[in-house]
């Protein structure tokens, strides 16, 4: 894997500097995973009000 030349290696915290890119990538991955679960008829575990609950594919909202 090559190092992206646009990344300044002298930055103390790359996650802070590139937080908008990291956040967008994480949100995209979550949307894709939820869509796959729903399409394949698989439930997904989420945290709701401090408890773990399972959502059925019908309960997974379209994003």
mmCIF file of the C-alpha atoms, coordinates in Angstrom:
data_MODEL
# 
_entry.id   MODEL 
# 
loop_
_atom_site.group_PDB 
_atom_site.id 
_atom_site.type_symbol 
_atom_site.label_atom_id 
_atom_site.label_alt_id 
_atom_site.label_comp_id 
_atom_site.label_asym_id 
_atom_site.label_entity_id 
_atom_site.label_seq_id 
_atom_site.pdbx_PDB_ins_code 
_atom_site.Cartn_x 
_atom_site.Cartn_y 
_atom_site.Cartn_z 
_atom_site.occupancy 
_atom_site.B_iso_or_equiv 
_atom_site.pdbx_formal_charge 
_atom_site.auth_seq_id 
_atom_site.auth_comp_id 
_atom_site.auth_asym_id 
_atom_site.auth_atom_id 
_atom_site.pdbx_PDB_model_num 
ATOM 1  C CA . UNK A 1 1  ? 0.000   0.000   0.000  1.00 0.00 ? 1  UNK A CA 1 
ATOM 2  C CA . UNK A 1 2  ? 1.401   3.353   -1.011 1.00 0.00 ? 2  UNK A CA 1 
ATOM 3  C CA . UNK A 1 3  ? 1.431   6.358   1.278  1.00 0.00 ? 3  UNK A CA 1 
ATOM 4  C CA . UNK A 1 4  ? -0.746  9.192   0.020  1.00 0.00 ? 4  UNK A CA 1 
ATOM 5  C CA . UNK A 1 5  ? 1.622   12.106  -0.742 1.00 0.00 ? 5  UNK A CA 1 
ATOM 6  C CA . UNK A 1 6  ? -1.113  14.591  0.252  1.00 0.00 ? 6  UNK A CA 1 
ATOM 7  C CA . UNK A 1 7  ? -0.918  13.448  3.897  1.00 0.00 ? 7  UNK A CA 1 
ATOM 8  C CA . UNK A 1 8  ? 1.352   15.600  6.010  1.00 0.00 ? 8  UNK A CA 1 
ATOM 9  C CA . UNK A 1 9  ? 3.201   13.125  8.221  1.00 0.00 ? 9  UNK A CA 1 
ATOM 10 C CA . UNK A 1 10 ? 4.159   15.949  10.606 1.00 0.00 ? 10 UNK A CA 1 
ATOM 11 C CA . UNK A 1 11 ? 0.550   16.463  11.687 1.00 0.00 ? 11 UNK A CA 1 
ATOM 12 C CA . UNK A 1 12 ? 0.186   15.257  15.276 1.00 0.00 ? 12 UNK A CA 1 
ATOM 13 C CA . UNK A 1 13 ? -3.238  13.734  14.789 1.00 0.00 ? 13 UNK A CA 1 
ATOM 14 C CA . UNK A 1 14 ? -4.229  12.635  11.306 1.00 0.00 ? 14 UNK A CA 1 
ATOM 15 C CA . UNK A 1 15 ? -7.680  11.517  12.470 1.00 0.00 ? 15 UNK A CA 1 
ATOM 16 C CA . UNK A 1 16 ? -8.429  15.063  13.604 1.00 0.00 ? 16 UNK A CA 1 
ATOM 17 C CA . UNK A 1 17 ? -7.021  16.607  10.450 1.00 0.00 ? 17 UNK A CA 1 
ATOM 18 C CA . UNK A 1 18 ? -8.963  14.245  8.164  1.00 0.00 ? 18 UNK A CA 1 
ATOM 19 C CA . UNK A 1 19 ? -11.999 13.712  10.405 1.00 0.00 ? 19 UNK A CA 1 
ATOM 20 C CA . UNK A 1 20 ? -14.461 14.694  7.662  1.00 0.00 ? 20 UNK A CA 1 
ATOM 21 C CA . UNK A 1 21 ? -13.026 12.034  5.333  1.00 0.00 ? 21 UNK A CA 1 
ATOM 22 C CA . UNK A 1 22 ? -12.934 9.401   8.084  1.00 0.00 ? 22 UNK A CA 1 
ATOM 23 C CA . UNK A 1 23 ? -16.514 10.202  9.149  1.00 0.00 ? 23 UNK A CA 1 
ATOM 24 C CA . UNK A 1 24 ? -17.828 10.060  5.574  1.00 0.00 ? 24 UNK A CA 1 
ATOM 25 C CA . UNK A 1 25 ? -16.103 6.714   4.955  1.00 0.00 ? 25 UNK A CA 1 
ATOM 26 C CA . UNK A 1 26 ? -17.477 5.226   8.189  1.00 0.00 ? 26 UNK A CA 1 
ATOM 27 C CA . UNK A 1 27 ? -21.016 6.426   7.422  1.00 0.00 ? 27 UNK A CA 1 
ATOM 28 C CA . UNK A 1 28 ? -20.816 4.994   3.897  1.00 0.00 ? 28 UNK A CA 1 
ATOM 29 C CA . UNK A 1 29 ? -19.652 1.633   5.250  1.00 0.00 ? 29 UNK A CA 1 
ATOM 30 C CA . UNK A 1 30 ? -22.483 1.536   7.775  1.00 0.00 ? 30 UNK A CA 1 
ATOM 31 C CA . UNK A 1 31 ? -25.092 2.399   5.114  1.00 0.00 ? 31 UNK A CA 1 
ATOM 32 C CA . UNK A 1 32 ? -23.745 -0.333  2.828  1.00 0.00 ? 32 UNK A CA 1 
ATOM 33 C CA . UNK A 1 33 ? -23.685 -2.925  5.619  1.00 0.00 ? 33 UNK A CA 1 
ATOM 34 C CA . UNK A 1 34 ? -27.271 -2.128  6.646  1.00 0.00 ? 34 UNK A CA 1 
ATOM 35 C CA . UNK A 1 35 ? -28.427 -2.322  3.022  1.00 0.00 ? 35 UNK A CA 1 
ATOM 36 C CA . UNK A 1 36 ? -26.741 -5.743  2.630  1.00 0.00 ? 36 UNK A CA 1 
ATOM 37 C CA . UNK A 1 37 ? -28.337 -7.047  5.826  1.00 0.00 ? 37 UNK A CA 1 
ATOM 38 C CA . UNK A 1 38 ? -31.764 -5.855  4.717  1.00 0.00 ? 38 UNK A CA 1 
ATOM 39 C CA . UNK A 1 39 ? -31.370 -7.215  1.169  1.00 0.00 ? 39 UNK A CA 1 
ATOM 40 C CA . UNK A 1 40 ? -30.224 -10.617 2.435  1.00 0.00 ? 40 UNK A CA 1 
ATOM 41 C CA . UNK A 1 41 ? -32.956 -10.842 5.078  1.00 0.00 ? 41 UNK A CA 1 
ATOM 42 C CA . UNK A 1 42 ? -30.536 -10.738 8.012  1.00 0.00 ? 42 UNK A CA 1 
ATOM 43 C CA . UNK A 1 43 ? -31.206 -8.969  11.318 1.00 0.00 ? 43 UNK A CA 1 
ATOM 44 C CA . UNK A 1 44 ? -28.769 -6.442  12.725 1.00 0.00 ? 44 UNK A CA 1 
ATOM 45 C CA . UNK A 1 45 ? -27.839 -5.730  16.355 1.00 0.00 ? 45 UNK A CA 1 
ATOM 46 C CA . UNK A 1 46 ? -27.967 -2.116  17.552 1.00 0.00 ? 46 UNK A CA 1 
ATOM 47 C CA . UNK A 1 47 ? -27.802 -0.266  20.857 1.00 0.00 ? 47 UNK A CA 1 
ATOM 48 C CA . UNK A 1 48 ? -31.061 1.391   21.903 1.00 0.00 ? 48 UNK A CA 1 
ATOM 49 C CA . UNK A 1 49 ? -31.530 3.110   25.267 1.00 0.00 ? 49 UNK A CA 1 
ATOM 50 C CA . UNK A 1 50 ? -28.442 1.404   26.637 1.00 0.00 ? 50 UNK A CA 1 
ATOM 51 C CA . UNK A 1 51 ? -29.545 -2.093  25.625 1.00 0.00 ? 51 UNK A CA 1 
ATOM 52 C CA . UNK A 1 52 ? -28.675 -4.321  22.688 1.00 0.00 ? 52 UNK A CA 1 
ATOM 53 C CA . UNK A 1 53 ? -31.665 -5.074  20.461 1.00 0.00 ? 53 UNK A CA 1 
ATOM 54 C CA . UNK A 1 54 ? -32.032 -6.947  17.195 1.00 0.00 ? 54 UNK A CA 1 
ATOM 55 C CA . UNK A 1 55 ? -33.691 -5.230  14.241 1.00 0.00 ? 55 UNK A CA 1 
ATOM 56 C CA . UNK A 1 56 ? -35.469 -7.433  11.753 1.00 0.00 ? 56 UNK A CA 1 
ATOM 57 C CA . UNK A 1 57 ? -34.787 -6.697  8.093  1.00 0.00 ? 57 UNK A CA 1 
ATOM 58 C CA . UNK A 1 58 ? -38.187 -4.949  7.894  1.00 0.00 ? 58 UNK A CA 1 
ATOM 59 C CA . UNK A 1 59 ? -37.177 -2.644  10.761 1.00 0.00 ? 59 UNK A CA 1 
ATOM 60 C CA . UNK A 1 60 ? -33.968 -1.531  9.046  1.00 0.00 ? 60 UNK A CA 1 
ATOM 61 C CA . UNK A 1 61 ? -34.916 1.754   7.456  1.00 0.00 ? 61 UNK A CA 1 
ATOM 62 C CA . UNK A 1 62 ? -33.877 2.651   3.951  1.00 0.00 ? 62 UNK A CA 1 
ATOM 63 C CA . UNK A 1 63 ? -30.952 5.010   3.915  1.00 0.00 ? 63 UNK A CA 1 
# 
